[in-house]
Amino acid sequence: MASHLFTSESVSEGHPDKVCDRISDTVVDLYLGADAGSRVGCETLCTTNLVVIAGEVRGPRSIGSKDVEDGAREVIRDIGYEQDGFHWERATVQVHLHQQSGDIAQGVDASGNKDEGAGDQGLMFGYACRETPALMPAPIHYSHRILMRLSEARHAGEVPGLGPDSKSQVTLRYENGKPVEATSVVVSTQHHESLDQVQVRELVRPYVEEVLPDGWMCPEDEFYVNPTGRFVIGGPDGDCGLTGRKIIVDTYGGSAPHGGGAFSGKDPSKVDRSAAYAARYLAKNVVAAGLAERCTIQVAYAIGVSKPLSVYVDTGGTGRADESKLSDVLRELVDLSPRGIREHLGLSRPIYSRTSAYGHFGREPDADGGFSWERTDLVPDLKSAFGA
């Protein structure tokens, strides 16, 4: 459509599901930090003063349940939960991690002439577009940024009275395929019971106005802050949380397809995570090289098989290169086997806890290898291959 509205949402690190994502990724980092070859599939549930951590691991036996429990408590404390119904020190933390299945291990591990196989079957998507400097869709980009700024301000003590649990939702109007303004913005944020909703609204407003481009702020009657009228009880005390329940928030906000697999709690042998990162890496480099205005990439795998079953490239009619040739060139530039992805992007490092909130994509690469899939180092080779 020449003119349309599109909406995406984000949730903060204090959202119950995100508390669980971060705990699960902290377990991944704990094992990878001790042994880069560790295998982790970790799920977390949290509710009123209770955290349950379960799953499968293979790694140093020196890491025990107490280490995992301590990591979970530190996560909860860092997020900022010291409430009667969810407190980092008083919550019960149960750890139920057991050894990885031998049947899975024999398919994933390299042996003899067999390369490492994919940790599961499935399909993964990557996406990039020119709507923002981060080459991300604008609605999810600004939804994340609003909550990131509120979180930074809360941790810095700039917005006293706001709690860790919050959500945002941004609706943008598009003209001729480009975002031009916000038509509505929703922010729901946990707050101290001493604050009324007028005060909460005025605490939130400056951060929304700061994040949105000049002239994009929505009309006043379309700016919704805590539309229920009160948000004192929040976090896991208000709603049960689970790992892996915010897969659209984690990726592209609904602007691109999703294969269905969650990321958090999984080591890089799980292609749900590593191949989704690789697909974003490839799509971002295609757009950054000027070969398309937007690019969707799908890859698919079978458990225990190293090579991808398919690599599909779609530039949505905006491409300046033949898509079948582009697929071939991308496969030449990057080995899309699980081992190839892990080595190319340096994924066997403790870099995952930081990904658990505000999106896995559209972030700046870190000096220690975090968010390596956001690099654009393939651009020169892509330009050379297509004479761009």
C-alpha positions as CSV (number, residue, x, y, z in Angstrom):
1,M,0.0,0.0,0.0
2,A,1.2,3.5,-0.8
3,S,0.1,4.7,2.6
4,H,-0.3,2.4,5.6
5,L,0.2,2.0,9.4
6,F,2.5,-0.5,11.0
7,T,3.0,-1.3,14.7
8,S,5.8,-3.1,16.7
9,E,6.3,-3.5,20.4
10,S,9.2,-3.9,22.8
11,V,9.5,-5.0,26.4
12,S,12.1,-4.1,29.0
13,E,14.7,-6.2,30.8
14,G,12.3,-6.2,33.8
15,H,9.5,-7.8,31.9
16,P,8.9,-11.3,33.3
17,D,9.8,-13.1,30.0
18,K,12.9,-11.0,29.7
19,V,14.0,-11.8,33.2
20,C,13.8,-15.5,32.2
21,D,15.7,-14.8,28.9
22,R,18.5,-13.1,30.7
23,I,18.8,-15.8,33.3
24,S,18.9,-18.5,30.6
25,D,21.5,-16.6,28.7
26,T,23.6,-16.0,31.8
27,V,23.7,-19.8,32.2
28,V,24.9,-20.0,28.6
29,D,27.6,-17.5,29.3
30,L,28.6,-19.2,32.5
31,Y,29.3,-22.5,30.6
32,L,30.9,-20.9,27.5
33,G,33.1,-18.8,29.7
34,A,34.5,-22.0,31.3
35,D,34.6,-24.1,28.1
36,A,33.9,-22.8,24.6
37,G,32.8,-26.2,23.6
38,S,30.0,-26.4,26.2
39,R,26.4,-27.3,25.1
40,V,23.5,-25.6,26.8
41,G,19.8,-25.7,26.3
42,C,18.4,-23.8,29.3
43,E,14.8,-22.7,30.1
44,T,13.7,-20.5,33.0
45,L,10.3,-19.9,34.6
46,C,9.8,-17.1,37.1
47,T,6.8,-16.1,39.2
48,T,6.2,-14.7,42.7
49,N,9.5,-15.1,44.5
50,L,10.3,-18.3,42.6
51,V,12.7,-19.0,39.8
52,V,12.9,-22.5,38.2
53,I,15.9,-23.2,35.9
54,A,15.8,-26.5,33.9
55,G,17.4,-28.0,30.8
56,E,20.3,-29.9,29.3
57,V,24.0,-29.1,29.5
58,R,27.3,-30.5,28.7
59,G,30.3,-28.7,30.1
60,P,32.7,-28.5,33.0
61,R,31.5,-30.4,36.0
62,S,33.1,-27.7,38.1
63,I,30.0,-25.6,37.4
64,G,27.4,-26.6,39.9
65,S,23.9,-25.6,40.9
66,K,25.1,-23.0,43.3
67,D,27.0,-21.2,40.5
68,V,23.8,-21.2,38.4
69,E,21.7,-19.9,41.4
70,D,24.2,-17.2,42.1
71,G,24.1,-16.1,38.5
72,A,20.3,-15.9,38.6
73,R,20.3,-13.8,41.7
74,E,22.8,-11.4,40.3
75,V,20.6,-11.0,37.2
76,I,17.6,-10.2,39.3
77,R,19.6,-7.7,41.4
78,D,21.1,-6.0,38.4
79,I,17.7,-5.6,36.8
80,G,16.5,-3.9,40.0
81,Y,14.0,-6.3,41.7
82,E,13.9,-5.8,45.4
83,Q,10.2,-6.0,45.8
84,D,8.2,-8.0,48.4
85,G,6.8,-10.3,45.6
86,F,10.1,-10.7,43.7
87,H,13.4,-10.1,45.5
88,W,16.9,-11.1,44.3
89,E,17.9,-12.3,47.8
90,R,14.7,-13.8,49.1
91,A,13.3,-15.6,46.0
92,T,13.6,-19.4,45.9
93,V,15.8,-20.5,43.0
94,Q,15.5,-24.1,41.9
95,V,18.1,-25.6,39.4
96,H,17.2,-28.7,37.4
97,L,19.9,-29.0,34.8
98,H,20.9,-32.5,33.5
99,Q,23.3,-33.9,31.0
100,Q,22.6,-33.4,27.3
101,S,21.1,-36.4,25.5
102,G,23.6,-38.8,24.0
103,D,21.4,-39.2,20.9
104,I,21.5,-35.4,20.3
105,A,25.2,-35.2,21.0
106,Q,26.2,-37.9,18.5
107,G,24.4,-35.9,15.7
108,V,25.8,-32.5,16.7
109,D,29.4,-33.5,17.4
110,A,32.1,-33.8,14.8
111,S,33.6,-37.3,14.5
112,G,35.8,-39.0,11.9
113,N,35.0,-37.4,8.5
114,K,31.7,-36.0,9.8
115,D,31.5,-32.3,10.5
116,E,29.5,-30.8,13.3
117,G,25.8,-31.1,12.6
118,A,23.0,-28.7,13.3
119,G,21.6,-29.0,16.8
120,D,18.0,-29.2,15.5
121,Q,16.0,-29.0,12.3
122,G,14.2,-25.8,11.4
123,L,14.2,-22.6,9.3
124,M,15.6,-19.2,10.2
125,F,15.2,-15.8,8.7
126,G,17.3,-12.7,8.6
127,Y,16.2,-9.2,7.5
128,A,17.6,-5.7,6.9
129,C,16.2,-2.5,5.4
130,R,17.1,1.1,5.0
131,E,14.4,2.5,7.3
132,T,16.9,3.4,10.1
133,P,20.7,3.9,10.3
134,A,20.8,0.5,12.1
135,L,19.3,-1.1,8.9
136,M,16.3,-2.2,11.0
137,P,12.6,-1.7,10.6
138,A,11.6,1.7,12.1
139,P,8.7,0.6,14.4
140,I,10.7,-2.0,16.4
141,H,13.8,0.2,16.3
142,Y,12.1,3.1,18.1
143,S,10.1,0.8,20.4
144,H,13.4,-0.6,21.6
145,R,15.1,2.8,21.9
146,I,12.3,4.2,24.1
147,L,12.7,1.5,26.6
148,M,16.5,1.5,26.5
149,R,16.5,5.2,27.3
150,L,14.1,4.7,30.1
151,S,16.2,1.9,31.5
152,E,19.4,3.9,31.3
153,A,17.6,6.8,33.1
154,R,16.2,4.5,35.8
155,H,19.6,2.9,36.5
156,A,21.2,6.4,36.6
157,G,18.5,7.6,39.1
158,E,17.1,10.2,36.7
159,V,13.5,8.9,36.9
160,P,12.8,8.0,40.6
161,G,9.7,6.0,41.1
162,L,9.7,4.0,37.9
163,G,10.1,0.2,38.2
164,P,11.9,-2.4,36.0
165,D,8.9,-3.8,34.2
166,S,7.8,-1.8,31.1
167,K,6.5,-2.2,27.5
168,S,6.4,0.1,24.5
169,Q,4.5,0.1,21.3
170,V,5.0,2.4,18.3
171,T,2.7,2.8,15.3
172,L,4.2,4.5,12.3
173,R,2.6,5.9,9.1
174,Y,4.3,4.9,5.9
175,E,4.1,6.9,2.7
176,N,5.4,5.3,-0.5
177,G,7.1,2.6,1.6
178,K,8.9,5.0,3.9
179,P,8.1,5.8,7.6
180,V,7.2,9.5,8.0
181,E,5.6,9.9,11.5
182,A,4.3,8.2,14.6
183,T,0.5,8.1,14.8
184,S,0.4,6.5,18.3
185,V,2.8,5.6,21.0
186,V,2.0,3.4,24.0
187,V,4.3,3.1,27.1
188,S,3.3,1.0,30.1
189,T,5.8,1.2,33.0
190,Q,5.8,-0.1,36.5
191,H,5.9,2.7,39.1
192,H,5.9,3.4,42.8
193,E,2.4,3.6,44.3
194,S,3.1,7.2,45.4
195,L,3.1,8.4,41.7
196,D,-0.2,9.3,39.9
197,Q,-0.6,8.7,36.2
198,V,-0.1,12.4,35.3
199,Q,3.3,12.3,37.0
200,V,4.2,9.0,35.3
201,R,3.2,10.4,31.9
202,E,5.4,13.5,32.4
203,L,8.4,11.3,33.5
204,V,8.1,9.2,30.3
205,R,7.4,11.9,27.8
206,P,10.9,13.4,27.4
207,Y,12.4,10.0,26.5
208,V,9.8,9.3,23.8
209,E,10.4,12.8,22.3
210,E,14.1,12.3,22.5
211,V,14.0,9.0,20.6
212,L,11.6,9.8,17.8
213,P,12.9,11.9,14.9
214,D,12.1,15.6,14.9
215,G,8.4,16.2,14.0
216,W,7.4,12.5,14.4
217,M,5.8,12.7,17.9
218,C,2.2,11.4,17.8
219,P,-0.8,13.6,18.7
220,E,-1.4,14.1,22.4
221,D,-4.6,12.0,22.4
222,E,-2.7,9.1,20.8
223,F,0.1,9.1,23.4
224,Y,-0.9,6.4,25.9
225,V,1.0,6.0,29.2
226,N,-0.3,3.2,31.5
227,P,-3.7,3.0,29.8
228,T,-4.9,0.7,32.6
229,G,-4.5,3.6,35.0
230,R,-2.1,1.9,37.5
231,F,1.0,-0.4,37.2
232,V,2.4,-0.9,40.7
233,I,2.5,-4.7,40.8
234,G,4.8,-5.8,38.0
235,G,7.5,-8.2,37.0
236,P,7.2,-11.9,37.8
237,D,5.1,-11.0,40.8
238,G,2.4,-9.7,38.4
239,D,2.8,-12.2,35.6
240,C,4.6,-15.5,35.2
241,G,7.6,-15.3,32.9
242,L,9.1,-17.9,30.5
243,T,12.2,-18.1,28.3
244,G,11.7,-17.7,24.6
245,R,8.2,-16.1,24.6
246,K,9.2,-12.8,23.0
247,I,10.5,-14.0,19.6
248,I,9.0,-11.2,17.6
249,V,10.3,-8.5,20.0
250,D,13.7,-10.2,19.8
251,T,13.9,-10.0,16.0
252,Y,12.1,-7.6,13.6
253,G,8.8,-6.6,15.3
254,G,6.7,-8.5,12.7
255,S,8.2,-6.7,9.7
256,A,9.8,-9.9,8.5
257,P,9.0,-13.7,8.6
258,H,10.1,-15.7,11.6
259,G,11.0,-19.4,11.7
260,G,9.6,-19.9,15.2
261,G,12.7,-20.7,17.2
262,A,13.7,-18.7,20.2
263,F,17.3,-17.7,20.9
264,S,17.9,-17.3,24.7
265,G,19.3,-20.2,26.6
266,K,20.9,-21.9,23.6
267,D,24.6,-22.3,22.8
268,P,25.7,-21.6,19.2
269,S,25.4,-25.3,18.1
270,K,21.7,-24.6,18.1
271,V,20.9,-23.1,14.6
272,D,17.7,-21.5,16.0
273,R,20.2,-19.0,17.3
274,S,23.4,-19.1,15.3
275,A,21.8,-19.4,11.8
276,A,19.3,-16.6,12.6
277,Y,22.3,-14.4,13.5
278,A,24.1,-15.5,10.3
279,A,21.0,-14.7,8.2
280,R,20.8,-11.2,9.7
281,Y,24.5,-10.7,9.1
282,L,24.1,-11.6,5.4
283,A,21.0,-9.5,4.9
284,K,22.5,-6.5,6.6
285,N,25.6,-6.7,4.4
286,V,23.5,-7.0,1.2
287,V,21.7,-3.8,2.1
288,A,24.8,-2.0,3.4
289,A,26.5,-2.8,0.1
290,G,23.8,-1.0,-1.8
291,L,22.6,-4.1,-3.5
292,A,19.0,-3.8,-2.2
293,E,16.8,-1.5,-0.2
294,R,15.6,-4.4,1.9
295,C,16.6,-8.1,2.0
296,T,15.1,-11.2,3.5
297,I,17.2,-14.4,3.8
298,Q,15.9,-17.8,4.8
299,V,18.1,-20.8,5.7
300,A,17.0,-24.3,6.7
301,Y,18.7,-27.2,8.4
302,A,18.2,-30.8,9.4
303,I,19.4,-32.1,12.8
304,G,22.8,-33.7,12.6
305,V,23.4,-32.4,9.1
306,S,26.1,-29.8,8.6
307,K,25.1,-28.1,5.3
308,P,22.1,-25.9,5.0
309,L,19.3,-27.5,3.1
310,S,18.4,-24.2,1.4
311,V,19.5,-20.6,1.2
312,Y,16.8,-18.2,-0.1
313,V,17.3,-14.5,-0.9
314,D,14.4,-12.1,-1.5
315,T,15.0,-8.4,-2.1
316,G,11.4,-7.5,-2.5
317,G,11.7,-6.0,-5.9
318,T,14.4,-3.5,-4.6
319,G,17.4,-5.5,-5.6
320,R,20.2,-4.4,-7.9
321,A,21.6,-7.9,-8.3
322,D,20.2,-11.2,-9.4
323,E,18.9,-13.0,-6.4
324,S,20.1,-16.5,-7.4
325,K,23.6,-15.2,-8.0
326,L,23.4,-13.3,-4.7
327,S,22.6,-16.6,-2.9
328,D,25.6,-18.3,-4.5
329,V,27.9,-15.5,-3.7
330,L,26.8,-15.3,0.0
331,R,27.4,-19.0,0.4
332,E,30.9,-18.6,-1.0
333,L,31.7,-15.8,1.4
334,V,30.4,-17.5,4.5
335,D,30.4,-21.2,5.4
336,L,26.8,-21.7,6.6
337,S,27.5,-24.9,8.4
338,P,27.0,-24.7,12.2
339,R,30.8,-24.8,12.6
340,G,31.4,-22.3,9.9
341,I,28.9,-19.8,11.4
342,R,30.3,-20.3,14.9
343,E,33.8,-19.7,13.7
344,H,33.1,-16.8,11.3
345,L,31.1,-14.8,13.9
346,G,33.1,-15.9,16.9
347,L,30.0,-17.3,18.7
348,S,31.6,-19.6,21.2
349,R,32.2,-16.8,23.7
350,P,30.2,-15.6,26.7
351,I,28.5,-12.8,24.8
352,Y,24.8,-13.7,25.2
353,S,23.4,-12.2,28.4
354,R,23.6,-8.7,26.8
355,T,21.4,-9.8,23.9
356,S,18.4,-10.8,26.1
357,A,16.6,-7.4,26.1
358,Y,16.0,-4.6,23.5
359,G,16.5,-6.9,20.5
360,H,19.2,-9.2,19.2
361,F,19.6,-7.1,16.0
362,G,20.3,-3.5,15.2
363,R,22.9,-3.1,17.9
364,E,26.5,-1.9,17.6
365,P,29.2,-4.7,17.5
366,D,31.1,-4.8,20.7
367,A,34.9,-4.9,21.0
368,D,34.8,-8.3,22.7
369,G,32.8,-9.9,19.9
370,G,29.3,-9.3,21.1
371,F,26.8,-8.6,18.3
372,S,29.4,-9.7,15.8
373,W,26.5,-10.4,13.4
374,E,26.0,-6.7,13.1
375,R,29.3,-6.2,11.3
376,T,29.3,-5.0,7.7
377,D,32.7,-6.5,6.8
378,L,31.3,-8.3,3.7
379,V,30.5,-5.1,1.9
380,P,33.7,-4.8,-0.1
381,D,33.5,-8.4,-1.3
382,L,29.8,-8.0,-2.3
383,K,30.5,-4.8,-4.1
384,S,33.4,-6.4,-6.0
385,A,31.3,-9.5,-6.9
386,F,28.6,-7.3,-8.4
387,G,30.6,-4.4,-9.7
388,A,28.8,-2.0,-7.3
